[in-house]
Amino acid sequence: METNKNENIFQVNKEIDWQPAGPGIQRQIFGYGDQVMMVKVLFEKDAVGALHNHPHIQVSYVESGVFEVIIGGEKKTLRGGDGFYVPSNVEHGCHCLEAGVLIDVFTPQREDFLI
Amino acid sequence: METNKNENIFQVNKEIDWQPAGPGIQRQIFGYGDQVMMVKVLFEKDAVGALHNHPHIQVSYVESGVFEVIIGGEKKTLRGGDGFYVPSNVEHGCHCLEAGVLIDVFTPQREDFLI
């Protein structure tokens, strides 16, 4: 029995609130349950997702834009259609080179996003 | 220690093989480890993801196109930018109304996709 989940199985973009997530960054919470959470993150050009780490495994999709992504000290420029994978507790971050959207999925869910 | 994972932390769209996944459907395997797997699924117009279920929890993002999605008997038309969540073992499927792409994420990984 899941205790902490999105009651909506369907997520309609225009119905979901945007939350501030740092300078030039906003996010929407998509589907989630105890074990997984999907988050849409909108970046303005030059916004920076500062280096950080968390125990959650993260798998991300670049929906649009261009991002310089750093994972565990490795750096790569990714564009719409690409993706990346962040193992548990590995330091990662990104620099948005052209405005765009990341789809971040975490396992387990990011309880810290559900305040 | 993860035993079954994508050695590439960065997934570059144009470098990933497309695999047949049914009539009018192809997929690319993006980032994965034991606990999570991201898959990009390309649908032609009128392609059908037949009703099925699996123990894996699935959270999906509609990257583009229009899909009629059924989850546990509930039906909804979703467009690029929307998403959906499929609890464990709940029957689900889709009908592609306008050609597009779904980003499907499974927890745990779909070992059956790694043959």
gemmi code that builds the backbone of each chain (N, CA, C; Angstrom):
import gemmi

chains = {
    "A": [
        ("MET", (0.850, -1.187, 0.000), (0.000, 0.000, 0.000), (0.887, 1.238, 0.000)),
        ("GLU", (0.708, 2.067, -1.015), (1.516, 3.270, -1.082), (0.881, 4.367, -0.235)),
        ("THR", (1.705, 5.055, 0.540), (1.176, 6.021, 1.481), (1.271, 7.455, 0.974)),
        ("ASN", (2.131, 7.680, -0.001), (2.448, 9.051, -0.381), (2.528, 9.127, -1.895)),
        ("LYS", (1.365, 9.302, -2.538), (1.379, 9.253, -3.990), (0.473, 10.311, -4.583)),
        ("ASN", (0.728, 10.591, -5.852), (-0.123, 11.507, -6.601), (-1.444, 10.794, -6.855)),
        ("GLU", (-2.534, 11.397, -6.437), (-3.831, 10.747, -6.600), (-4.252, 10.717, -8.068)),
        ("ASN", (-3.621, 11.547, -8.881), (-3.948, 11.591, -10.305), (-3.059, 10.638, -11.088)),
        ("ILE", (-3.665, 9.665, -11.748), (-2.841, 8.793, -12.595), (-2.497, 9.485, -13.909)),
        ("PHE", (-3.322, 10.479, -14.304), (-3.023, 11.253, -15.515), (-2.543, 12.638, -15.097)),
        ("GLN", (-1.434, 13.094, -15.678), (-0.926, 14.429, -15.382), (-1.056, 15.292, -16.635)),
        ("VAL", (-1.863, 16.333, -16.518), (-2.081, 17.234, -17.644), (-1.265, 18.501, -17.399)),
        ("ASN", (-0.314, 18.728, -18.291), (0.670, 19.795, -18.139), (0.069, 21.115, -17.666)),
        ("LYS", (-0.997, 21.547, -18.361), (-1.508, 22.886, -18.081), (-2.248, 22.976, -16.747)),
        ("GLU", (-2.500, 21.824, -16.126), (-3.198, 21.826, -14.833), (-2.243, 21.741, -13.643)),
        ("ILE", (-0.949, 21.636, -13.909), (0.014, 21.399, -12.832), (0.725, 22.690, -12.471)),
        ("ASP", (0.763, 22.999, -11.181), (1.427, 24.218, -10.711), (2.925, 24.158, -10.978)),
        ("TRP", (3.478, 25.330, -11.289), (4.934, 25.482, -11.372), (5.436, 25.970, -10.025)),
        ("GLN", (6.530, 25.369, -9.559), (7.140, 25.765, -8.292), (8.524, 26.333, -8.568)),
        ("PRO", (8.915, 27.401, -7.841), (10.274, 27.909, -8.017), (11.283, 26.863, -7.546)),
        ("ALA", (12.392, 26.761, -8.268), (13.399, 25.746, -7.917), (14.809, 26.299, -8.084)),
        ("GLY", (14.957, 27.605, -7.756), (16.259, 28.244, -7.901), (16.202, 29.289, -9.001)),
        ("PRO", (17.234, 30.123, -9.099), (17.244, 31.197, -10.100), (17.105, 30.651, -11.520)),
        ("GLY", (16.049, 31.099, -12.220), (15.860, 30.689, -13.605), (15.368, 29.269, -13.775)),
        ("ILE", (14.888, 28.656, -12.683), (14.473, 27.244, -12.728), (13.099, 27.088, -12.060)),
        ("GLN", (12.195, 26.367, -12.718), (10.892, 26.041, -12.137), (10.623, 24.554, -12.356)),
        ("ARG", (9.767, 23.986, -11.497), (9.460, 22.567, -11.687), (7.985, 22.270, -11.469)),
        ("GLN", (7.554, 21.217, -12.138), (6.224, 20.641, -11.946), (6.405, 19.211, -11.451)),
        ("ILE", (5.587, 18.808, -10.475), (5.610, 17.420, -10.001), (4.639, 16.612, -10.855)),
        ("PHE", (5.146, 15.599, -11.515), (4.304, 14.726, -12.321), (3.898, 13.496, -11.489)),
        ("GLY", (3.863, 12.331, -12.101), (3.419, 11.138, -11.382), (4.405, 10.707, -10.308)),
        ("TYR", (3.873, 10.246, -9.179), (4.767, 9.705, -8.156), (4.029, 8.778, -7.212)),
        ("GLY", (4.806, 7.893, -6.634), (4.397, 7.039, -5.528), (5.619, 6.871, -4.651)),
        ("ASP", (5.531, 6.006, -3.651), (6.661, 5.867, -2.733), (7.965, 5.553, -3.463)),
        ("GLN", (7.867, 4.777, -4.530), (9.086, 4.223, -5.126), (9.646, 5.013, -6.299)),
        ("VAL", (8.862, 5.950, -6.843), (9.350, 6.669, -8.020), (8.648, 8.019, -8.110)),
        ("MET", (9.313, 9.009, -8.681), (8.714, 10.335, -8.891), (9.255, 10.936, -10.186)),
        ("MET", (8.330, 11.479, -10.998), (8.725, 12.188, -12.224), (8.524, 13.693, -12.020)),
        ("VAL", (9.517, 14.465, -12.409), (9.495, 15.914, -12.228), (9.914, 16.575, -13.540)),
        ("LYS", (9.133, 17.577, -13.971), (9.504, 18.356, -15.161), (10.190, 19.625, -14.693)),
        ("VAL", (11.365, 19.910, -15.231), (12.148, 21.060, -14.774), (12.453, 21.971, -15.961)),
        ("LEU", (12.000, 23.221, -15.821), (12.139, 24.217, -16.877), (13.305, 25.141, -16.550)),
        ("PHE", (14.261, 25.259, -17.471), (15.448, 26.083, -17.258), (15.462, 27.249, -18.235)),
        ("GLU", (15.737, 28.437, -17.718), (16.074, 29.557, -18.587), (17.531, 29.409, -19.028)),
        ("LYS", (17.873, 30.070, -20.144), (19.269, 30.071, -20.584), (20.159, 30.566, -19.440)),
        ("ASP", (21.280, 29.883, -19.244), (22.298, 30.228, -18.247), (21.919, 29.867, -16.819)),
        ("ALA", (20.740, 29.275, -16.605), (20.426, 28.784, -15.257), (21.362, 27.620, -14.933)),
        ("VAL", (21.665, 27.491, -13.650), (22.611, 26.465, -13.211), (21.969, 25.568, -12.152)),
        ("GLY", (21.958, 24.278, -12.416), (21.622, 23.291, -11.393), (22.924, 22.973, -10.679)),
        ("ALA", (23.113, 23.558, -9.499), (24.410, 23.457, -8.801), (24.747, 21.999, -8.492)),
        ("LEU", (26.036, 21.709, -8.426), (26.486, 20.356, -8.081), (25.892, 19.940, -6.744)),
        ("HIS", (25.334, 18.741, -6.700), (24.737, 18.221, -5.472), (24.668, 16.711, -5.605)),
        ("ASN", (24.270, 16.064, -4.539), (24.050, 14.620, -4.634), (22.954, 14.216, -3.682)),
        ("HIS", (22.402, 13.027, -3.914), (21.318, 12.499, -3.088), (21.330, 10.985, -3.215)),
        ("PRO", (20.781, 10.320, -2.223), (20.786, 8.845, -2.286), (19.902, 8.296, -3.401)),
        ("HIS", (18.899, 9.072, -3.836), (17.994, 8.623, -4.887), (18.760, 8.412, -6.190)),
        ("ILE", (18.469, 7.347, -6.896), (18.958, 7.189, -8.261), (18.121, 8.114, -9.135)),
        ("GLN", (18.752, 8.749, -10.115), (18.050, 9.678, -11.008), (18.295, 9.278, -12.456)),
        ("VAL", (17.229, 9.244, -13.242), (17.378, 9.047, -14.675), (16.614, 10.186, -15.344)),
        ("SER", (17.270, 10.842, -16.306), (16.718, 12.082, -16.857), (16.668, 12.040, -18.374)),
        ("TYR", (15.707, 12.795, -18.910), (15.541, 12.935, -20.348), (15.575, 14.421, -20.693)),
        ("VAL", (16.340, 14.775, -21.712), (16.368, 16.159, -22.167), (15.232, 16.325, -23.171)),
        ("GLU", (14.165, 16.967, -22.714), (12.995, 17.157, -23.587), (13.278, 18.202, -24.649)),
        ("SER", (14.032, 19.222, -24.270), (14.343, 20.321, -25.184), (15.491, 21.130, -24.601)),
        ("GLY", (16.104, 21.963, -25.455), (17.195, 22.808, -24.987), (18.549, 22.121, -25.112)),
        ("VAL", (19.557, 22.819, -24.586), (20.924, 22.284, -24.582), (21.495, 22.477, -23.181)),
        ("PHE", (22.086, 21.422, -22.635), (22.596, 21.434, -21.271), (24.006, 20.858, -21.229)),
        ("GLU", (24.881, 21.522, -20.479), (26.151, 20.900, -20.134), (25.921, 20.183, -18.810)),
        ("VAL", (26.061, 18.862, -18.831), (25.749, 18.046, -17.655), (27.046, 17.476, -17.093)),
        ("ILE", (27.192, 17.534, -15.773), (28.360, 16.947, -15.102), (27.862, 15.857, -14.156)),
        ("ILE", (28.437, 14.671, -14.276), (28.077, 13.550, -13.390), (29.378, 12.889, -12.942)),
        ("GLY", (29.617, 12.908, -11.644), (30.829, 12.265, -11.121), (32.090, 12.774, -11.790)),
        ("GLY", (32.114, 14.070, -12.095), (33.304, 14.672, -12.693), (33.367, 14.566, -14.213)),
        ("GLU", (32.473, 13.786, -14.830), (32.438, 13.694, -16.300), (31.463, 14.716, -16.843)),
        ("LYS", (31.871, 15.413, -17.913), (31.075, 16.494, -18.454), (30.662, 16.171, -19.887)),
        ("LYS", (29.408, 16.474, -20.252), (28.975, 16.251, -21.627), (27.868, 17.242, -21.975)),
        ("THR", (27.867, 17.699, -23.223), (26.804, 18.567, -23.704), (25.703, 17.707, -24.298)),
        ("LEU", (24.490, 17.850, -23.759), (23.346, 17.047, -24.204), (22.264, 17.962, -24.764)),
        ("ARG", (21.556, 17.438, -25.758), (20.530, 18.209, -26.462), (19.188, 17.498, -26.379)),
        ("GLY", (18.137, 18.190, -26.807), (16.815, 17.584, -26.821), (16.870, 16.197, -27.451)),
        ("GLY", (16.311, 15.192, -26.781), (16.336, 13.823, -27.276), (17.344, 12.939, -26.583)),
        ("ASP", (18.321, 13.551, -25.866), (19.343, 12.779, -25.152), (18.896, 12.495, -23.712)),
        ("GLY", (19.735, 11.815, -22.949), (19.396, 11.515, -21.565), (20.641, 11.265, -20.734)),
        ("PHE", (20.424, 11.091, -19.427), (21.552, 10.743, -18.553), (21.064, 9.994, -17.319)),
        ("TYR", (22.016, 9.370, -16.636), (21.733, 8.491, -15.495), (22.676, 8.850, -14.360)),
        ("VAL", (22.115, 9.073, -13.176), (22.922, 9.456, -12.018), (22.811, 8.373, -10.948)),
        ("PRO", (23.891, 7.625, -10.710), (23.848, 6.608, -9.649), (23.663, 7.266, -8.279)),
        ("SER", (23.262, 6.464, -7.318), (23.035, 6.938, -5.959), (24.266, 7.661, -5.416)),
        ("ASN", (24.027, 8.840, -4.829), (25.071, 9.599, -4.124), (26.200, 10.127, -4.990)),
        ("VAL", (26.059, 10.097, -6.299), (27.095, 10.652, -7.179), (26.791, 12.131, -7.442)),
        ("GLU", (27.815, 12.969, -7.290), (27.635, 14.412, -7.468), (27.324, 14.739, -8.926)),
        ("HIS", (26.345, 15.625, -9.114), (25.939, 15.981, -10.481), (25.367, 17.391, -10.505)),
        ("GLY", (25.338, 17.958, -11.700), (24.781, 19.289, -11.871), (24.673, 19.587, -13.356)),
        ("CYS", (24.130, 20.754, -13.686), (24.029, 21.114, -15.098), (24.049, 22.630, -15.275)),
        ("HIS", (24.406, 23.024, -16.485), (24.405, 24.433, -16.883), (23.587, 24.498, -18.162)),
        ("CYS", (22.539, 25.301, -18.145), (21.647, 25.379, -19.300), (22.233, 26.338, -20.344)),
        ("LEU", (22.605, 25.790, -21.503), (23.222, 26.602, -22.567), (22.169, 27.187, -23.503)),
        ("GLU", (21.061, 26.459, -23.685), (19.906, 26.988, -24.433), (18.667, 26.571, -23.657)),
        ("ALA", (17.741, 27.511, -23.440), (16.567, 27.266, -22.592), (15.902, 25.945, -22.960)),
        ("GLY", (15.442, 25.215, -21.951), (14.834, 23.928, -22.240), (14.275, 23.266, -21.000)),
        ("VAL", (13.973, 21.983, -21.165), (13.253, 21.210, -20.143), (13.940, 19.872, -19.923)),
        ("LEU", (14.145, 19.538, -18.652), (14.575, 18.187, -18.286), (13.411, 17.439, -17.644)),
        ("ILE", (13.300, 16.164, -17.962), (12.372, 15.281, -17.264), (13.212, 14.416, -16.340)),
        ("ASP", (13.123, 14.693, -15.032), (13.917, 13.972, -14.037), (13.035, 12.933, -13.355)),
        ("VAL", (13.544, 11.721, -13.255), (12.814, 10.661, -12.540), (13.715, 10.132, -11.437)),
        ("PHE", (13.150, 10.043, -10.229), (13.904, 9.628, -9.061), (13.326, 8.345, -8.477)),
        ("THR", (14.205, 7.467, -8.003), (13.747, 6.332, -7.221), (14.616, 6.233, -5.989)),
        ("PRO", (14.064, 6.181, -4.763), (12.622, 6.364, -4.504), (12.208, 7.814, -4.742)),
        ("GLN", (10.982, 8.140, -4.382), (10.477, 9.498, -4.579), (11.315, 10.510, -3.801)),
        ("ARG", (11.289, 11.784, -4.260), (11.933, 12.871, -3.525), (10.916, 13.433, -2.527)),
        ("GLU", (10.947, 12.889, -1.317), (9.986, 13.368, -0.309), (10.193, 14.854, -0.030)),
        ("ASP", (11.430, 15.329, -0.217), (11.722, 16.742, 0.048), (11.022, 17.671, -0.947)),
        ("PHE", (10.519, 17.126, -2.059), (9.777, 17.947, -3.028), (8.295, 18.037, -2.665)),
        ("LEU", (7.873, 17.301, -1.643), (6.439, 17.218, -1.303), (6.133, 17.932, -0.009)),
        ("ILE", (6.539, 19.169, 0.083), (6.317, 19.901, 1.342), (4.923, 20.527, 1.333)),
    ],
    "B": [
        ("MET", (26.051, -2.858, -5.130), (26.705, -2.996, -6.442), (25.657, -3.394, -7.467)),
        ("GLU", (25.511, -2.600, -8.496), (24.533, -2.909, -9.528), (25.134, -3.888, -10.528)),
        ("THR", (24.380, -4.893, -10.866), (24.916, -5.955, -11.707), (24.528, -5.784, -13.164)),
        ("ASN", (23.477, -5.026, -13.428), (22.906, -5.008, -14.763), (22.553, -3.572, -15.108)),
        ("LYS", (23.539, -2.837, -15.625), (23.276, -1.428, -15.860), (23.889, -0.966, -17.169)),
        ("ASN", (23.388, 0.165, -17.646), (23.949, 0.797, -18.828), (25.285, 1.390, -18.426)),
        ("GLU", (26.346, 0.986, -19.111), (27.673, 1.495, -18.756), (27.803, 2.972, -19.097)),
        ("ASN", (26.916, 3.471, -19.950), (26.977, 4.870, -20.348), (26.106, 5.721, -19.428)),
        ("ILE", (26.716, 6.673, -18.727), (25.900, 7.561, -17.907), (25.230, 8.621, -18.769)),
        ("PHE", (25.804, 8.892, -19.962), (25.187, 9.838, -20.891), (24.583, 9.054, -22.060)),
        ("GLN", (23.350, 9.348, -22.413), (22.707, 8.678, -23.546), (22.488, 9.699, -24.657)),
        ("VAL", (23.148, 9.473, -25.781), (23.022, 10.377, -26.920), (22.090, 9.729, -27.934)),
        ("ASN", (20.979, 10.411, -28.170), (19.886, 9.880, -28.987), (20.362, 9.212, -30.272)),
        ("LYS", (21.205, 9.927, -31.024), (21.563, 9.427, -32.360), (22.504, 8.230, -32.300)),
        ("GLU", (23.038, 7.933, -31.109), (23.960, 6.789, -30.984), (23.247, 5.534, -30.485)),
        ("ILE", (21.956, 5.627, -30.196), (21.244, 4.500, -29.576), (20.438, 3.752, -30.619)),
        ("ASP", (20.587, 2.443, -30.652), (19.849, 1.612, -31.611), (18.350, 1.658, -31.336)),
        ("TRP", (17.593, 1.612, -32.429), (16.145, 1.449, -32.314), (15.808, -0.035, -32.434)),
        ("GLN", (14.927, -0.499, -31.568), (14.506, -1.901, -31.578), (13.029, -1.961, -31.922)),
        ("PRO", (12.634, -2.953, -32.725), (11.207, -3.101, -33.012), (10.461, -3.477, -31.730)),
        ("ALA", (9.248, -2.923, -31.577), (8.481, -3.181, -30.344), (6.998, -3.357, -30.673)),
        ("GLY", (6.737, -3.959, -31.831), (5.351, -4.165, -32.244), (5.054, -3.334, -33.475)),
        ("PRO", (3.910, -3.584, -34.113), (3.573, -2.868, -35.339), (3.529, -1.351, -35.129)),
        ("GLY", (4.358, -0.631, -35.888), (4.356, 0.830, -35.805), (5.011, 1.385, -34.563)),
        ("ILE", (5.751, 0.540, -33.834), (6.364, 0.965, -32.563), (7.843, 0.552, -32.535)),
        ("GLN", (8.691, 1.486, -32.135), (10.107, 1.183, -31.938), (10.542, 1.775, -30.601)),
        ("ARG", (11.619, 1.193, -30.029), (12.097, 1.758, -28.770), (13.617, 1.829, -28.715)),
        ("GLN", (14.066, 2.777, -27.893), (15.479, 2.921, -27.547), (15.602, 2.754, -26.035)),
        ("ILE", (16.629, 2.010, -25.600), (16.887, 1.872, -24.159), (17.796, 3.019, -23.733)),
        ("PHE", (17.337, 3.814, -22.799), (18.142, 4.921, -22.283), (18.858, 4.462, -20.987)),
        ("GLY", (18.945, 5.303, -19.990), (19.685, 4.945, -18.783), (18.982, 3.872, -17.974)),
        ("TYR", (19.778, 2.971, -17.413), (19.174, 1.978, -16.516), (20.197, 1.397, -15.564)),
        ("GLY", (19.664, 0.915, -14.463), (20.387, 0.119, -13.488), (19.379, -0.870, -12.933)),
        ("ASP", (19.770, -1.614, -11.914), (18.862, -2.640, -11.384), (17.500, -2.056, -10.990)),
        ("GLN", (17.519, -0.832, -10.476), (16.303, -0.301, -9.849), (15.437, 0.572, -10.737)),
        ("VAL", (15.963, 0.987, -11.880), (15.180, 1.883, -12.724), (15.654, 1.764, -14.173)),
        ("MET", (14.760, 2.005, -15.122), (15.113, 1.976, -16.550), (14.262, 3.003, -17.291)),
        ("MET", (14.927, 3.801, -18.150), (14.219, 4.756, -19.001), (14.238, 4.244, -20.447)),
        ("VAL", (13.080, 4.299, -21.093), (12.926, 3.790, -22.455), (12.185, 4.847, -23.278)),
        ("LYS", (12.725, 5.141, -24.481), (12.041, 6.061, -25.391), (11.259, 5.225, -26.395)),
        ("VAL", (9.985, 5.499, -26.563), (9.146, 4.680, -27.436), (8.510, 5.565, -28.509)),
        ("LEU", (8.780, 5.226, -29.762), (8.320, 5.994, -30.925), (7.103, 5.292, -31.532)),
        ("PHE", (6.000, 6.011, -31.648), (4.757, 5.442, -32.183), (4.395, 6.115, -33.507)),
        ("GLU", (4.043, 5.294, -34.491), (3.402, 5.831, -35.688), (1.931, 6.078, -35.359)),
        ("LYS", (1.315, 6.953, -36.162), (-0.119, 7.171, -36.001), (-0.859, 5.836, -36.088)),
        ("ASP", (-1.816, 5.650, -35.195), (-2.673, 4.461, -35.139), (-2.005, 3.221, -34.558)),
        ("ALA", (-0.740, 3.322, -34.165), (-0.118, 2.185, -33.479), (-0.800, 2.004, -32.121)),
        ("VAL", (-0.841, 0.758, -31.679), (-1.536, 0.434, -30.434), (-0.590, -0.296, -29.481)),
        ("GLY", (-0.453, 0.249, -28.296), (0.215, -0.460, -27.208), (-0.875, -1.264, -26.513)),
        ("ALA", (-0.930, -2.562, -26.816), (-2.045, -3.398, -26.334), (-2.111, -3.412, -24.807)),
        ("LEU", (-3.300, -3.590, -24.287), (-3.489, -3.673, -22.839), (-2.603, -4.785, -22.273)),
        ("HIS", (-1.885, -4.478, -21.204), (-1.000, -5.453, -20.573), (-0.729, -4.963, -19.159)),
        ("ASN", (-0.085, -5.793, -18.382), (0.334, -5.336, -17.058), (1.644, -6.011, -16.682)),
        ("HIS", (2.303, -5.436, -15.682), (3.597, -5.947, -15.204), (3.771, -5.473, -13.763)),
        ("PRO", (4.586, -6.194, -13.016), (4.779, -5.794, -11.610), (5.517, -4.467, -11.459)),
        ("HIS", (6.288, -4.080, -12.474), (7.043, -2.837, -12.417), (6.086, -1.642, -12.348)),
        ("ILE", (6.400, -0.684, -11.501), (5.700, 0.607, -11.543), (6.228, 1.361, -12.764)),
        ("GLN", (5.342, 2.055, -13.452), (5.736, 2.809, -14.660), (5.292, 4.251, -14.529)),
        ("VAL", (6.181, 5.169, -14.835), (5.813, 6.576, -14.905), (6.269, 7.068, -16.281)),
        ("SER", (5.360, 7.746, -16.980), (5.618, 8.071, -18.385), (5.403, 9.551, -18.659)),
        ("TYR", (6.130, 10.035, -19.672), (6.009, 11.416, -20.127), (5.707, 11.394, -21.619)),
        ("VAL", (4.731, 12.185, -22.026), (4.411, 12.305, -23.441), (5.321, 13.393, -24.017)),
        ("GLU", (6.349, 12.962, -24.731), (7.306, 13.933, -25.294), (6.677, 14.666, -26.467)),
        ("SER", (5.868, 13.952, -27.236), (5.236, 14.547, -28.419), (4.112, 13.638, -28.879)),
        ("GLY", (3.243, 14.183, -29.752), (2.145, 13.380, -30.274), (0.905, 13.450, -29.403)),
        ("VAL", (-0.093, 12.654, -29.769), (-1.341, 12.568, -29.013), (-1.663, 11.086, -28.808)),
        ("PHE", (-1.992, 10.722, -27.576), (-2.241, 9.333, -27.220), (-3.517, 9.226, -26.402)),
        ("GLU", (-4.335, 8.222, -26.731), (-5.416, 7.842, -25.838), (-4.845, 6.765, -24.926)),
        ("VAL", (-4.806, 7.071, -23.635), (-4.166, 6.176, -22.669), (-5.241, 5.569, -21.777)),
        ("ILE", (-5.150, 4.263, -21.529), (-6.070, 3.581, -20.616), (-5.262, 2.996, -19.472)),
        ("ILE", (-5.679, 3.308, -18.253), (-5.013, 2.761, -17.061), (-6.097, 2.285, -16.101)),
        ("GLY", (-6.103, 0.998, -15.818), (-7.087, 0.458, -14.871), (-8.516, 0.800, -15.264)),
        ("GLY", (-8.778, 0.809, -16.583), (-10.132, 1.072, -17.066), (-10.459, 2.544, -17.258)),
        ("GLU", (-9.586, 3.444, -16.786), (-9.804, 4.889, -16.994), (-9.100, 5.327, -18.265)),
        ("LYS", (-9.782, 6.133, -19.072), (-9.266, 6.527, -20.375), (-9.088, 8.045, -20.420)),
        ("LYS", (-7.986, 8.498, -21.022), (-7.775, 9.936, -21.162), (-6.895, 10.216, -22.383)),
        ("THR", (-7.182, 11.316, -23.059), (-6.355, 11.731, -24.193), (-5.269, 12.666, -23.681)),
        ("LEU", (-4.017, 12.277, -23.925), (-2.871, 13.048, -23.455), (-2.050, 13.533, -24.641)),
        ("ARG", (-1.474, 14.718, -24.472), (-0.706, 15.359, -25.542), (0.717, 15.640, -25.070)),
        ("GLY", (1.569, 16.041, -26.013), (2.936, 16.391, -25.660), (2.974, 17.311, -24.455)),
        ("GLY", (3.766, 16.977, -23.456), (3.860, 17.760, -22.234), (3.135, 17.149, -21.057)),
        ("ASP", (2.226, 16.193, -21.330), (1.468, 15.530, -20.265), (2.209, 14.266, -19.784)),
        ("GLY", (1.612, 13.571, -18.821), (2.238, 12.354, -18.306), (1.221, 11.435, -17.675)),
        ("PHE", (1.683, 10.243, -17.288), (0.804, 9.309, -16.571), (1.607, 8.374, -15.688)),
        ("TYR", (0.898, 7.720, -14.769), (1.507, 6.863, -13.743), (0.740, 5.550, -13.698)),
        ("VAL", (1.471, 4.450, -13.776), (0.836, 3.126, -13.770), (1.302, 2.351, -12.531)),
        ("PRO", (0.399, 2.135, -11.568), (0.787, 1.353, -10.390), (1.129, -0.091, -10.778)),
        ("SER", (1.801, -0.766, -9.893), (2.196, -2.166, -10.116), (0.995, -3.024, -10.475)),
        ("ASN", (1.160, -3.817, -11.529), (0.168, -4.827, -11.935), (-1.176, -4.275, -12.412)),
        ("VAL", (-1.259, -2.993, -12.670), (-2.507, -2.419, -13.197), (-2.475, -2.459, -14.730)),
        ("GLU", (-3.562, -2.940, -15.316), (-3.623, -3.081, -16.766), (-3.626, -1.701, -17.432)),
        ("HIS", (-2.841, -1.579, -18.506), (-2.746, -0.290, -19.197), (-2.386, -0.509, -20.662)),
        ("GLY", (-2.668, 0.511, -21.448), (-2.356, 0.456, -22.872), (-2.564, 1.828, -23.474)),
        ("CYS", (-2.265, 1.961, -24.775), (-2.478, 3.250, -25.426), (-2.754, 3.071, -26.912)),
        ("HIS", (-3.373, 4.103, -27.485), (-3.642, 4.165, -28.911), (-3.081, 5.501, -29.375)),
        ("CYS", (-2.185, 5.449, -30.336), (-1.536, 6.682, -30.809), (-2.433, 7.379, -31.831)),
        ("LEU", (-2.933, 8.554, -31.481), (-3.838, 9.310, -32.361), (-3.066, 10.227, -33.307)),
        ("GLU", (-1.915, 10.737, -32.844), (-0.998, 11.498, -33.713), (0.406, 11.031, -33.368)),
        ("ALA", (1.197, 10.729, -34.405), (2.533, 10.149, -34.200), (3.305, 10.899, -33.119)),
        ("GLY", (4.029, 10.166, -32.301), (4.753, 10.819, -31.225), (5.628, 9.871, -30.444)),
        ("VAL", (6.077, 10.365, -29.291), (7.067, 9.664, -28.477), (6.638, 9.659, -27.014)),
        ("LEU", (6.718, 8.490, -26.389), (6.556, 8.376, -24.934), (7.920, 8.088, -24.302)),
        ("ILE", (8.159, 8.702, -23.154), (9.321, 8.374, -22.333), (8.790, 7.553, -21.162)),
        ("ASP", (9.071, 6.244, -21.190), (8.586, 5.334, -20.151), (9.713, 5.045, -19.170)),
        ("VAL", (9.409, 5.143, -17.883), (10.401, 4.806, -16.861), (9.801, 3.731, -15.963)),
        ("PHE", (10.591, 2.686, -15.737), (10.123, 1.534, -14.964), (10.979, 1.357, -13.716)),
        ("THR", (10.330, 0.967, -12.627), (11.084, 0.549, -11.454), (10.476, -0.748, -10.948)),
        ("PRO", (11.234, -1.838, -10.768), (12.657, -1.911, -11.143), (12.831, -1.959, -12.654)),
        ("GLN", (14.034, -2.214, -13.107), (14.299, -2.250, -14.558), (13.478, -3.341, -15.230)),
        ("ARG", (13.237, -3.181, -16.542), (12.588, -4.224, -17.341), (13.660, -5.172, -17.858)),
        ("GLU", (13.934, -6.217, -17.095), (14.978, -7.155, -17.530), (14.614, -7.795, -18.856)),
        ("ASP", (13.303, -7.900, -19.120), (12.868, -8.528, -20.371), (13.241, -7.673, -21.590)),
        ("PHE", (13.606, -6.411, -21.391), (14.024, -5.566, -22.517), (15.522, -5.721, -22.806)),
        ("LEU", (16.214, -6.463, -21.960), (17.689, -6.569, -22.077), (18.123, -7.940, -22.554)),
        ("ILE", (17.567, -8.373, -23.656), (17.909, -9.717, -24.140), (19.158, -9.649, -25.017)),
    ],
}
model = gemmi.Model(1)
for chain_id, residues in chains.items():
    chain = gemmi.Chain(chain_id)
    for i, (resn, *xyz) in enumerate(residues, 1):
        res = gemmi.Residue()
        res.name, res.seqid = resn, gemmi.SeqId(i, " ")
        for name, pos in zip(("N", "CA", "C"), xyz):
            atom = gemmi.Atom()
            atom.name, atom.element = name, gemmi.Element(name[0])
            atom.pos, atom.b_iso = gemmi.Position(*pos), 0.0
            res.add_atom(atom)
        chain.add_residue(res)
    model.add_chain(chain)
structure = gemmi.Structure()
structure.add_model(model)
structure.setup_entities()
